[in-house]
Amino acid sequence: MPSLFFSYSHKDENLRDQLETQLAALQRQGLISSWHDRRITAGTEIDTAIDKHLDEADVILLLISPDFIGSD
């Protein structure tokens, strides 16, 4: 199943949520899976988790906005 990685500014979290809602039917059907940094659990090394999911992703979705461009 193809996996999606969301890259976005946290200021755009509501937009990411809306996109996930649009993709929910595909996820329920088992056609895709998705991941973003808000799924990192307490105690997990943030950079390691992000790198792992980036490496494993089939599709990387960049939610580009002025806040995304301006973020580190």
PyMOL commands that place a pseudoatom at each C-alpha (Angstrom):
pseudoatom trace, name=CA, resn=MET, resi=1, chain=A, elem=C, hetatm=0, pos=[0.000, 0.000, 0.000]
pseudoatom trace, name=CA, resn=PRO, resi=2, chain=A, elem=C, hetatm=0, pos=[1.434, 3.414, -0.911]
pseudoatom trace, name=CA, resn=SER, resi=3, chain=A, elem=C, hetatm=0, pos=[2.366, 5.578, 2.045]
pseudoatom trace, name=CA, resn=LEU, resi=4, chain=A, elem=C, hetatm=0, pos=[2.019, 9.364, 2.146]
pseudoatom trace, name=CA, resn=PHE, resi=5, chain=A, elem=C, hetatm=0, pos=[4.177, 11.711, 4.184]
pseudoatom trace, name=CA, resn=PHE, resi=6, chain=A, elem=C, hetatm=0, pos=[2.772, 15.155, 4.972]
pseudoatom trace, name=CA, resn=SER, resi=7, chain=A, elem=C, hetatm=0, pos=[5.250, 18.018, 5.208]
pseudoatom trace, name=CA, resn=TYR, resi=8, chain=A, elem=C, hetatm=0, pos=[3.620, 21.257, 6.360]
pseudoatom trace, name=CA, resn=SER, resi=9, chain=A, elem=C, hetatm=0, pos=[3.893, 24.230, 8.680]
pseudoatom trace, name=CA, resn=HIS, resi=10, chain=A, elem=C, hetatm=0, pos=[2.179, 23.643, 12.003]
pseudoatom trace, name=CA, resn=LYS, resi=11, chain=A, elem=C, hetatm=0, pos=[0.333, 26.912, 11.348]
pseudoatom trace, name=CA, resn=ASP, resi=12, chain=A, elem=C, hetatm=0, pos=[-1.367, 25.046, 8.477]
pseudoatom trace, name=CA, resn=GLU, resi=13, chain=A, elem=C, hetatm=0, pos=[-2.386, 22.062, 10.563]
pseudoatom trace, name=CA, resn=ASN, resi=14, chain=A, elem=C, hetatm=0, pos=[-6.079, 22.680, 9.866]
pseudoatom trace, name=CA, resn=LEU, resi=15, chain=A, elem=C, hetatm=0, pos=[-5.390, 22.447, 6.118]
pseudoatom trace, name=CA, resn=ARG, resi=16, chain=A, elem=C, hetatm=0, pos=[-3.539, 19.171, 6.629]
pseudoatom trace, name=CA, resn=ASP, resi=17, chain=A, elem=C, hetatm=0, pos=[-6.515, 17.882, 8.613]
pseudoatom trace, name=CA, resn=GLN, resi=18, chain=A, elem=C, hetatm=0, pos=[-8.860, 18.847, 5.772]
pseudoatom trace, name=CA, resn=LEU, resi=19, chain=A, elem=C, hetatm=0, pos=[-6.682, 17.015, 3.253]
pseudoatom trace, name=CA, resn=GLU, resi=20, chain=A, elem=C, hetatm=0, pos=[-6.616, 13.932, 5.466]
pseudoatom trace, name=CA, resn=THR, resi=21, chain=A, elem=C, hetatm=0, pos=[-10.399, 14.045, 5.613]
pseudoatom trace, name=CA, resn=GLN, resi=22, chain=A, elem=C, hetatm=0, pos=[-10.508, 14.082, 1.812]
pseudoatom trace, name=CA, resn=LEU, resi=23, chain=A, elem=C, hetatm=0, pos=[-8.204, 11.045, 1.713]
pseudoatom trace, name=CA, resn=ALA, resi=24, chain=A, elem=C, hetatm=0, pos=[-10.066, 9.126, 4.436]
pseudoatom trace, name=CA, resn=ALA, resi=25, chain=A, elem=C, hetatm=0, pos=[-12.035, 6.960, 2.000]
pseudoatom trace, name=CA, resn=LEU, resi=26, chain=A, elem=C, hetatm=0, pos=[-8.806, 5.736, 0.384]
pseudoatom trace, name=CA, resn=GLN, resi=27, chain=A, elem=C, hetatm=0, pos=[-7.358, 4.990, 3.809]
pseudoatom trace, name=CA, resn=ARG, resi=28, chain=A, elem=C, hetatm=0, pos=[-10.464, 3.049, 4.887]
pseudoatom trace, name=CA, resn=GLN, resi=29, chain=A, elem=C, hetatm=0, pos=[-10.231, 0.976, 1.702]
pseudoatom trace, name=CA, resn=GLY, resi=30, chain=A, elem=C, hetatm=0, pos=[-6.604, 0.182, 2.504]
pseudoatom trace, name=CA, resn=LEU, resi=31, chain=A, elem=C, hetatm=0, pos=[-5.366, 1.886, -0.664]
pseudoatom trace, name=CA, resn=ILE, resi=32, chain=A, elem=C, hetatm=0, pos=[-3.082, 4.362, 1.114]
pseudoatom trace, name=CA, resn=SER, resi=33, chain=A, elem=C, hetatm=0, pos=[-1.626, 5.092, 4.517]
pseudoatom trace, name=CA, resn=SER, resi=34, chain=A, elem=C, hetatm=0, pos=[-0.492, 8.490, 5.729]
pseudoatom trace, name=CA, resn=TRP, resi=35, chain=A, elem=C, hetatm=0, pos=[1.849, 9.890, 8.345]
pseudoatom trace, name=CA, resn=HIS, resi=36, chain=A, elem=C, hetatm=0, pos=[2.758, 13.291, 9.767]
pseudoatom trace, name=CA, resn=ASP, resi=37, chain=A, elem=C, hetatm=0, pos=[4.810, 14.495, 12.701]
pseudoatom trace, name=CA, resn=ARG, resi=38, chain=A, elem=C, hetatm=0, pos=[1.827, 14.827, 15.043]
pseudoatom trace, name=CA, resn=ARG, resi=39, chain=A, elem=C, hetatm=0, pos=[1.864, 11.026, 15.206]
pseudoatom trace, name=CA, resn=ILE, resi=40, chain=A, elem=C, hetatm=0, pos=[5.226, 10.978, 16.950]
pseudoatom trace, name=CA, resn=THR, resi=41, chain=A, elem=C, hetatm=0, pos=[4.718, 9.533, 20.421]
pseudoatom trace, name=CA, resn=ALA, resi=42, chain=A, elem=C, hetatm=0, pos=[6.228, 10.883, 23.628]
pseudoatom trace, name=CA, resn=GLY, resi=43, chain=A, elem=C, hetatm=0, pos=[9.786, 9.738, 24.188]
pseudoatom trace, name=CA, resn=THR, resi=44, chain=A, elem=C, hetatm=0, pos=[10.485, 9.145, 20.490]
pseudoatom trace, name=CA, resn=GLU, resi=45, chain=A, elem=C, hetatm=0, pos=[13.445, 10.937, 18.915]
pseudoatom trace, name=CA, resn=ILE, resi=46, chain=A, elem=C, hetatm=0, pos=[11.743, 13.436, 16.591]
pseudoatom trace, name=CA, resn=ASP, resi=47, chain=A, elem=C, hetatm=0, pos=[14.409, 13.659, 13.877]
pseudoatom trace, name=CA, resn=THR, resi=48, chain=A, elem=C, hetatm=0, pos=[14.828, 9.878, 13.750]
pseudoatom trace, name=CA, resn=ALA, resi=49, chain=A, elem=C, hetatm=0, pos=[11.080, 9.311, 13.380]
pseudoatom trace, name=CA, resn=ILE, resi=50, chain=A, elem=C, hetatm=0, pos=[10.765, 11.917, 10.638]
pseudoatom trace, name=CA, resn=ASP, resi=51, chain=A, elem=C, hetatm=0, pos=[13.774, 10.575, 8.731]
pseudoatom trace, name=CA, resn=LYS, resi=52, chain=A, elem=C, hetatm=0, pos=[12.439, 7.017, 8.958]
pseudoatom trace, name=CA, resn=HIS, resi=53, chain=A, elem=C, hetatm=0, pos=[9.035, 7.963, 7.581]
pseudoatom trace, name=CA, resn=LEU, resi=54, chain=A, elem=C, hetatm=0, pos=[10.541, 10.151, 4.865]
pseudoatom trace, name=CA, resn=ASP, resi=55, chain=A, elem=C, hetatm=0, pos=[12.706, 7.242, 3.726]
pseudoatom trace, name=CA, resn=GLU, resi=56, chain=A, elem=C, hetatm=0, pos=[9.736, 4.851, 3.706]
pseudoatom trace, name=CA, resn=ALA, resi=57, chain=A, elem=C, hetatm=0, pos=[7.231, 7.186, 2.023]
pseudoatom trace, name=CA, resn=ASP, resi=58, chain=A, elem=C, hetatm=0, pos=[6.093, 6.518, -1.526]
pseudoatom trace, name=CA, resn=VAL, resi=59, chain=A, elem=C, hetatm=0, pos=[4.645, 10.024, -1.844]
pseudoatom trace, name=CA, resn=ILE, resi=60, chain=A, elem=C, hetatm=0, pos=[5.745, 13.176, -0.029]
pseudoatom trace, name=CA, resn=LEU, resi=61, chain=A, elem=C, hetatm=0, pos=[3.045, 15.855, 0.028]
pseudoatom trace, name=CA, resn=LEU, resi=62, chain=A, elem=C, hetatm=0, pos=[4.367, 19.358, 0.550]
pseudoatom trace, name=CA, resn=LEU, resi=63, chain=A, elem=C, hetatm=0, pos=[1.635, 21.699, 1.752]
pseudoatom trace, name=CA, resn=ILE, resi=64, chain=A, elem=C, hetatm=0, pos=[3.269, 24.897, 0.568]
pseudoatom trace, name=CA, resn=SER, resi=65, chain=A, elem=C, hetatm=0, pos=[2.159, 28.182, 2.068]
pseudoatom trace, name=CA, resn=PRO, resi=66, chain=A, elem=C, hetatm=0, pos=[3.899, 31.387, 3.158]
pseudoatom trace, name=CA, resn=ASP, resi=67, chain=A, elem=C, hetatm=0, pos=[4.251, 29.854, 6.627]
pseudoatom trace, name=CA, resn=PHE, resi=68, chain=A, elem=C, hetatm=0, pos=[5.799, 26.687, 5.136]
pseudoatom trace, name=CA, resn=ILE, resi=69, chain=A, elem=C, hetatm=0, pos=[8.307, 28.742, 3.117]
pseudoatom trace, name=CA, resn=GLY, resi=70, chain=A, elem=C, hetatm=0, pos=[9.210, 30.767, 6.200]
pseudoatom trace, name=CA, resn=SER, resi=71, chain=A, elem=C, hetatm=0, pos=[9.631, 27.825, 8.567]
pseudoatom trace, name=CA, resn=ASP, resi=72, chain=A, elem=C, hetatm=0, pos=[12.805, 25.964, 9.472]
for i in range(1, 72): cmd.bond("trace and resi %d" % i, "trace and resi %d" % (i + 1))
show_as sticks, trace
zoom trace
